[in-house]
Structure formats: structure tokens, C-alpha cells
């Protein structure tokens, strides 16, 4: 089965990475989660409801909606935090990205391009194979987010970045909702014995489709992996021009 593959790209300041990834992934999971199954028989069930809540981004002028599940929120936070640590190290910061705002302004007015980083949210289903082979985990939908990450130091330009990224993220969320609501393949609703082949039933208050977050390798030191998307010199120039054009009146 060929998985549907959606790709999105954003230019963000280093401090906005966490907000951007969280907003996109929680939007996707909101549309790929349902209430808990309550089975009356093997194939006879009722669905519960899920709660939602609004979240204000810290470094982007945007509010998004997510499933109100403490365990799901914690799971996504752990993955996004690990990605942010990887990005921070690759960018040569070695510090929490939230502390960068207190640093003295750089002499580069419109920001310094740092790197590109990719992270993906995959939905999959389990399929049993003949003994002694382990079960197969087959992706049916993949959402890839590429972030072109820059470092904007001057307060005036960072405030514009807050607005620009909010606008870009809003468009991305709308595109995501449009794409996710199209008539397309979804795993069929499972029987009671097949539930864990399709849904993650480890949450007490919601039931998302089975998913995993994939962090692609980043450029570190002098080694470059084949899957790394660290910007080339020409890419750096292109991002710098794009950033400068977007921040100027």
C-alpha cells in the first residue's frame, strides 16, 4: 500500500520551532483521533466523545485547537522537545531556544539562516505476517514538515516574524484541514479483537489512529548524513533574501 504523503515548508525563527511543530501536529491529531470504543460485541460498538482546548503559541501570534488529553499532549511534547534539542545543537546554540531572546542583537539586521530540519508525523496500521516474522507496521498517511530555520535578533524584526509565521501557519492549518477531509483511504473500523491494529488504545480519554513521529537526521560537526537537509550556500542565500523581503515594509 502506498502511503499518502503531504509535505509542507515554513521559514521560522529558532524560537518558533516548538510552536510551529506543535500547532501542525496537534491539528493533525485532532482530525485523526476519535472517542473511546465501547464494544457491546465483536463488531458492535459505540464511540465516546473527546474534549478539545485552545492553545496560545508563545512566539507566534496564533491560537490553535488540540485534543484535551494530558497523556497525548505529554507524548507530543516529549517528541517535539527532543526535536528542538536536536535543532538547537545543530544550530550551534547549545542552549534552550527560549533563552535566545535575551541575547544581544546581532549585527545582521534581518536574521541569519541557520539550517533546514525535517520532522514527520506518520499514521500506520499493524498487519500480522506468517510466523516467525514480526508484525508489519504499514504507513498509510505521512505528513512531512520542513522548517527553514533562521535567527532573528532585533526585536522589531522578530515581532514581524511573529505575524508572518502566524499567517503562514494559519494557511498551512487550513490546507491541512482541507486535505485531511477529502474522500480518501482510511483503515476500516476494527472489530474488538483488531482494535490495536488500527488505533492506539493506551489513552484513557481519546483514541488516535496509530502514529509515530520521525525526526530526520540533522547536520552536526563535519559529517553529513544522506538524509540531512542542511542548507547549501545557494539555499542560504535564497532563504536570506526571502526573509529580508518578508520583513521589510
Phi, psi and omega in degrees: 000130178273125181284142171292135184234116178247136181234136178230153182224136179223147169257122184224156169286156182305322181289344185265000183301311183299315179299315184297310182295317181298316181297316182292311185291322178291327175298315179297314182292332175300322181272352181241027176231148177227175176289170182293140175288137173236097185277134172261336176207184184305320182234018179244117187213165169235152180254136174281187180249163176238150176266155178229161177211154177268144181230129175269128176292153182275319185241013176226139180280071186211143172241131179234170183247138178224165175293133181274075179228112184302319182290319178294317179300317180296320180296315179294319180300317180299317181293316181292321177299318179296320177296318180296322177296316178301314181296316180300317179294317180295329179281353177082020182275312181066017180222165176299132184296335180290344182270355186291336184296336183275354181287157180291149183299147176278160177284349178272110192297316191260014175102154181247121174298135184250301183191170169250143180223143180240140175216144186229148172247117183248135171254136186217170173227153181270138176228127181285146176238168182297142176300139011259019183289141177289164179296152181261138176252105190256113177293140175240349177205130182230128177243116182251132179241119175255127179249121171269109193259132181233169178238106179255118186263323185286133185303318182302315183283330177292324177298323177290325177297322177304317181286316182296316180292324177300317179295316180295318179295322178298316178296321180295317180297319178297317178297321179297313180298321178296315182292321187284340181265002177292155176287110185203177186295134167225145175303140181293152179300129188277159168285173183301318182286344182255005187306312185284358173278345185238319185242154173270111184260019182276353180263139184277340188239003177197171181217090177283155168301150177307132182214162173212152177252128184248119176262118181281148182301145178249160177287125175223139178063221182261001182260144180229118180282161182295331183266001180291144180243034178300137187294138172281171182298323178292323178295321178300316180297319181295316180293320180298318179294316179299316181296315181297317181296324183285336184265341179281150177291000000 
